[in-house]
């Protein structure tokens, strides 16, 4: 039995409606997939940077703050994170060391030759530990 207001039969109203729903679902799926492909690298770089910070803390007893900063800045440059060298904070307090970096990444899309930032994401990568 057909729903009220829809026509079923030779004119193809129900078939056209299901085609429209399918097209909209495909478009929404493609947009969502595109956004996921843009977001995953940003979070991967964030967690990778945190892992490198933890490893740097493990070697803090034999490296200076500048050596730690230099090694972490090479990771930051490799990931394409834009920040100044002094934005990376390395602080020692007794037998504890803290390494931190606050940075912002934009979720960018190129449309018609223009770069558009859809959303800016703030990241706070940090690690803290004892100097051994």
C-alpha positions as CSV (number, residue, x, y, z in Angstrom):
1,X,0.0,0.0,0.0
2,X,1.4,3.4,-0.9
3,X,1.9,6.1,1.7
4,X,-0.4,9.2,1.6
5,X,0.9,11.8,-0.8
6,X,3.1,9.5,-2.8
7,X,2.3,7.9,-6.1
8,X,3.3,4.4,-6.9
9,X,3.3,3.2,-10.4
10,X,4.2,4.2,-13.9
11,X,5.3,7.8,-13.1
12,X,8.2,6.6,-10.9
13,X,7.7,8.8,-7.9
14,X,8.8,6.3,-5.3
15,X,11.7,5.2,-7.5
16,X,12.8,8.8,-7.9
17,X,12.6,9.5,-4.2
18,X,14.7,6.5,-3.4
19,X,17.3,7.6,-6.0
20,X,17.4,11.1,-4.4
21,X,17.9,9.6,-0.9
22,X,20.7,7.4,-2.3
23,X,22.5,10.3,-4.0
24,X,22.3,12.4,-0.8
25,X,23.6,9.5,1.3
26,X,26.6,9.0,-1.1
27,X,27.4,12.8,-1.1
28,X,27.3,12.9,2.7
29,X,29.4,9.8,3.0
30,X,32.0,11.3,0.6
31,X,32.2,14.5,2.5
32,X,32.5,12.6,5.8
33,X,35.2,10.4,4.4
34,X,37.1,13.4,3.0
35,X,37.0,15.1,6.4
36,X,38.2,12.0,8.2
37,X,41.1,11.8,5.7
38,X,42.0,15.3,6.6
39,X,41.7,14.9,10.4
40,X,43.5,11.6,10.9
41,X,47.0,13.0,10.0
42,X,46.6,15.9,12.4
43,X,45.9,13.6,15.3
44,X,48.6,11.1,14.2
45,X,51.2,13.9,14.3
46,X,50.0,15.0,17.7
47,X,50.3,11.6,19.2
48,X,53.6,11.0,17.5
49,X,55.0,14.2,18.9
50,X,53.9,13.2,22.4
51,X,55.7,9.9,22.0
52,X,58.9,11.7,20.9
53,X,58.5,14.0,24.0
54,X,58.3,11.0,26.3
55,X,61.4,9.5,24.7
56,X,63.2,12.8,25.1
57,X,62.4,12.8,28.8
58,X,64.0,9.4,29.1
59,X,67.3,10.8,27.8
60,X,67.1,14.1,29.7
61,X,69.9,13.1,32.1
62,X,72.5,13.1,29.4
63,X,71.1,15.8,27.1
64,X,70.7,19.6,27.6
65,X,67.5,21.5,27.1
66,X,68.8,22.8,23.8
67,X,69.6,19.3,22.5
68,X,66.1,18.1,23.5
69,X,64.6,21.2,21.8
70,X,66.6,20.6,18.6
71,X,65.7,16.9,18.3
72,X,62.0,17.7,18.9
73,X,62.0,20.6,16.5
74,X,63.2,18.2,13.7
75,X,60.1,16.1,14.4
76,X,57.9,19.2,14.4
77,X,59.3,20.3,11.1
78,X,58.9,16.8,9.6
79,X,55.2,16.8,10.5
80,X,54.7,20.3,9.1
81,X,53.6,21.8,12.4
82,X,54.0,25.6,12.3
83,X,55.5,27.0,15.4
84,X,58.5,28.9,16.5
85,X,61.5,27.3,18.1
86,X,60.8,29.0,21.4
87,X,57.2,27.9,21.4
88,X,58.5,24.5,22.5
89,X,58.9,24.7,26.2
90,X,61.5,22.6,28.1
91,X,61.5,23.2,31.8
92,X,63.4,21.4,34.6
93,X,62.4,21.5,38.2
94,X,64.7,19.5,40.5
95,X,64.6,16.0,39.2
96,X,61.5,16.6,37.0
97,X,61.4,17.7,33.4
98,X,58.4,19.0,31.5
99,X,58.2,19.4,27.7
100,X,55.2,21.1,26.1
101,X,54.0,22.7,22.9
102,X,50.7,24.5,22.2
103,X,49.9,24.8,18.5
104,X,46.9,25.3,16.3
105,X,46.2,23.4,13.1
106,X,43.6,24.3,10.6
107,X,41.3,21.9,8.8
108,X,41.8,23.3,5.3
109,X,40.0,22.6,2.0
110,X,40.9,24.0,-1.4
111,X,37.9,25.1,-3.4
112,X,38.1,26.9,-6.7
113,X,41.8,27.8,-6.2
114,X,41.2,29.2,-2.7
115,X,42.3,27.7,0.5
116,X,39.5,27.7,3.1
117,X,39.9,26.9,6.8
118,X,36.8,25.0,8.0
119,X,37.9,24.8,11.6
120,X,41.0,25.5,13.7
121,X,42.0,22.8,16.1
122,X,44.1,23.5,19.2
123,X,46.6,20.9,20.3
124,X,48.6,20.8,23.6
125,X,51.3,18.2,23.3
126,X,53.1,17.6,26.6
127,X,55.1,15.1,28.6
128,X,56.4,15.2,32.1
129,X,58.7,12.8,33.9
130,X,61.5,12.2,36.3
131,X,65.1,12.6,35.2
132,X,66.9,9.3,35.6
